[in-house]
């Protein structure tokens, strides 16, 4: 299960809250320092500029874990595809986003919820660099998926969190998957790389209170890609279940560690 939001003892809660405040000062402080450079790059709306801005995010991701006195352990079970692909990961914490940057160290675009556009500073970056999923209506969702399809046609990889939210009661039990990106993978026969993120909510709580616990290790397991046209029945629901089974099996392995 996800650890309780607050430590049991008051002195520990106070120390951990002070540590969390200190951590987020560095978390936002460095991003504030790189933001003018990132904003200048993204204002050009060029492919090379987006890739350069993404590199800044990778460097910031390393800082996020270093500053938090935590580390990312990456287990690669296969080489990543050379062309465009879709990375699909479970989602339990906001720290999953920099974890994806650090684990892959290559260019991709997140498919992220529309609400992130309202964040100060980060919102501009998400609007320009990533693809925001508008779920307000069927038409808005379709337009978001059209932008994702255009990115794939331009040989850009995507990173999705199929569960669509971090709010899950159990860190090791997957929620329902959203089918949209799986339909794109089948249409363009794009490989999907399952990525299991283990321990992120133990580092940064997903209860909205943002408890940050130091000296944690995030484990990222990168699985071999699943190729849609190798499935017996290449349908979004079948592909979704195949990905879900792979990730759930990995989470089950780590549940008691």
N, C-alpha and C positions, 0 to 999 in steps of 0.2 A: 504493500500500500504506500501511497504518498506520505512522507513524514508529516507529522502534525505541524501546523503553521508556526506555532511559537514553542520555544523550549519550555520544559516543565518548570524550571526554577527561575525566580525573578532575577537574581544576579546574572544568570546566564542570558536571560532575555535582554537585559540592559546592555551587556557586553556585545551580544550579537547584533542588536539594533545599532549600536555605535559603529560596529564593524561594517554593517550594511550601508550606513550613511557614508562612511569613509570610502567604501568600495564604489558606490555610485557617483561620488565626486570624481573619481578617476575615470570611471566608465564614460560619463558624459564629458568630462574635461578634455580627454584626448580627442573625442569625436568633434567637440567644438573647435579644437585646434586644426583638424584636417578638413572641416566642413567648407571653408572658403575655397580650398583647392578643388574639392569634390564638386562644389556648386559651379565653379568656373568650367570644369570639364563637362559636366552634364548639360550646361547651357548650350553647348555646341550641338548636342543630339547626334553625334557621330559615333560609329561603332567603336573606333579606337579609343574615343574618350570614355565611353561606357566601360570598356575593359580596364582602362587606367583607373577609373573611379572604383571599380570592383577590386582592383589590387589594393587600393587604400582601405577598403573594407576588410580585406584579408589581414592586413597589418594591424588594423584596429582589433580584429578578432583575436589575434595572438596576445595583444595587450590586455584584452578583457580577462583572459584566463591567467596571465602572468600576474596582473594586478590583484586578482582574486585569490592568489596562492593556490590555484587549481591547475590541473593538467588535462590534456586530451590524449587519450590512447586510441590510436587508429589501427584497426585490424582489417587488412585488405585481403579478401578472399579471391580476388581476381583483378585483372587489369581493367581500368576504365575504358569504355568505348572511345574510339578516336573521333568519331563524328558527334553530331548532336544527340542528346539523350535526355531522358527525364529521370531525375533523382526523386525518390519517394521515401519519406521518413515519417516515423511516429513523432508526435508533438506533445511535450509535457512541460515546457518552460520557454520563456523568452530567450534563454541562453542557447536554445537550439539553433537560433539564427547565426550567431558567431561561430557556433560549433560546426555548422555546415561549411562556413568559409574556411576554417582551419583544417578540417578533415579533407576537403577536396582540393583546395589550393588551385582551383582553376575557375575560369569564367562561367557563370551561369546567371540566370534571372529567376528570382523567386516569384511564384504566384502567391500573392499575399492578399489578405482581406482588405477591403476598401477602407476600413476604419483607420488603418495605419497612416493614411494620407493626412490625417489630422494631427499627427504628432509634430511637435516643434522640431525643426531641422531635419529629423529623420523622415518626416513626411515628404519633403521635397525630394530627398534621395529616392524614396520608394516610388514616387510618381514618375521620376525620370529614368531610373535604372531598372526597376522591376515591373511586374505586371500585376495591377491591382484587380482583384476579383470583386465585381459589384454584384451582390446577391439580392438586390432590391426587387428585381423582377426577372422573369424568364428572358426577356429581350436584353436586359443589361448583362446578365450572365453570359448569354450567347456572344455579345460583343467582346466581353473579356476573353472568352475562349478563342475568338477570332484573332485577337492580338497575340495570344499564346501561339496559335497556329502560324501566324506570320513570323514570329521569332524562330520557330522550328524550321521554317522554310529558309530563313537566313542563316541557318547552321548555328543557332544559339541554343544552348541547353537550358532546361528549366528545372527548378527545384520546387517540389510540392510537398505539403503536409496534408495527405488525403483526409485526415480526420477533421481538419478545418478549425480546430480550437485546441487550446492547452488544458481546458477545464475537464479533467477526467478524474474520477475518484481513485483509480488504481494506476500506479505508474507502470505496471507490467501487463495490463489488459487493454487491448486496442479497442477503440470505439468504431463506429460506422465510418466507412470510406465514402467520400464523394466521388461520383463516377466521371466527371467531365474530362479530366486529363487523360484518363484511360482510353476514352473514345478517340482522342487525338493521337495517342500512341498507336492505336490500331489503324487509324486512317493513313498515317504516314509510315507505319511499320518502324516506329522509333523505339529503341531498346529502353526499358525501364530498369533502373538500378535501385534495388531495395537497400535502404540505409537504416540500421537500427541505432537509435540514440539511447544509451543506457546511463541513468544516473543524473540526468540534467536537472530534474526537479529536486533532487537531493542537494544539489549545489544552490539553485535559485528556485525558491518555492513558487508554485503556480496558483496560489490562493489569492493573489492580488496584494499581499502584504510584503512581498519581495524580501524574504529572509535570505540572506546570503551566507552560506556556510563555507569556510575556507578548508583547505587541505582535502579536497575531494578530487576524484578522478572520474572524468567523463569517458566512457567507452563508446567508440563509434565503429560499428561493424558494417563494412561495405561489401555487399554480396555480389555474386556474378549477375550480369544483366539478364533480364527476361525479355526475350524477343517475341513480340505478339504473334507473328506468323508461324511460330513453332508450336503454338498451342493447338490442341485438337479442335477447340471451339473458340476462335478469337472474338469474343464478345467482351464489352466493358466489364460486365459483372464477373465473368470468368477470370479476366486479367486482374481485376481488383481482388478477388478472393485468392488468387495465386500469390500476389504480393503480400496480402494480409497474413497468409499462412507462413510465409518465409519470415516476416517480421515477428509474428507471434511466437514462432518456434525459438527465435533468438532471444526474445524477451523472457520466455519461460526458462531458458538456460541460465540467465543471469538473475532470476527473481530472488534466489536465496543466497546470493553472494554479497 
